[in-house]
């Protein structure tokens, strides 16, 4: 069984990346700039966070933490 705490970090990275991507799409459509952040930068940051979350998820699935229950 995969430990839930390790999965939380993967899900957190993915969800934060998704939120940043949605905000980046809004910035890109409306041509907003906020403290030097444009839609292009926010989309790049969001996609990088989603990739990190996906890689953490794959790592947790391939290499599960060994438990000493038995």
C-alpha positions as CSV (number, residue, x, y, z in Angstrom):
1,X,0.0,0.0,0.0
2,X,1.3,3.4,-0.9
3,X,1.6,5.8,2.0
4,X,-0.9,8.7,1.8
5,X,1.6,11.4,2.9
6,X,3.8,10.8,-0.2
7,X,0.8,11.0,-2.5
8,X,-0.3,14.3,-1.0
9,X,2.8,16.1,-2.2
10,X,2.3,14.8,-5.8
11,X,-1.3,15.9,-5.7
12,X,-0.4,19.2,-4.2
13,X,2.1,20.0,-7.0
14,X,-0.3,18.9,-9.6
15,X,-3.3,20.9,-8.3
16,X,-1.2,24.1,-7.7
17,X,0.2,23.7,-11.2
18,X,-3.3,23.4,-12.6
19,X,-4.5,26.5,-10.8
20,X,-1.4,28.5,-12.0
21,X,-2.2,27.3,-15.6
22,X,-5.8,28.5,-15.4
23,X,-4.7,31.9,-14.1
24,X,-2.0,32.0,-16.9
25,X,-4.7,31.3,-19.5
26,X,-6.8,34.1,-18.1
27,X,-3.8,36.5,-18.2
28,X,-3.0,35.4,-21.7
29,X,-6.6,36.0,-23.0
30,X,-7.0,39.4,-21.3
31,X,-3.3,40.5,-21.9
32,X,-2.8,41.3,-18.3
33,X,0.6,41.8,-16.6
34,X,0.9,41.7,-12.9
35,X,4.3,42.4,-11.1
36,X,6.2,41.2,-14.2
37,X,4.1,38.0,-14.5
38,X,2.5,37.6,-17.9
39,X,0.4,34.7,-19.2
40,X,3.3,33.1,-20.9
41,X,5.4,33.0,-17.7
42,X,2.4,31.7,-15.6
43,X,1.7,29.0,-18.1
44,X,5.3,27.8,-18.1
45,X,5.4,27.7,-14.3
46,X,2.1,25.9,-14.1
47,X,3.2,23.2,-16.7
48,X,6.5,22.7,-14.9
49,X,4.6,22.2,-11.6
50,X,2.2,19.7,-13.2
51,X,5.2,17.8,-14.7
52,X,6.8,17.6,-11.2
53,X,3.6,16.4,-9.7
54,X,3.2,13.8,-12.4
55,X,6.7,12.5,-12.0
56,X,6.3,12.3,-8.2
57,X,3.1,10.3,-8.7
58,X,4.9,7.9,-11.0
59,X,7.8,7.6,-8.7
60,X,5.4,6.8,-5.8
61,X,3.7,4.2,-7.9
62,X,6.8,2.5,-9.2
63,X,8.8,2.6,-5.9
64,X,6.3,2.3,-3.1
65,X,7.6,2.8,0.5
66,X,8.1,-0.6,2.1
67,X,6.1,-1.1,5.3
68,X,7.1,-3.2,8.3
69,X,3.6,-4.4,9.0
70,X,4.3,-8.1,8.5
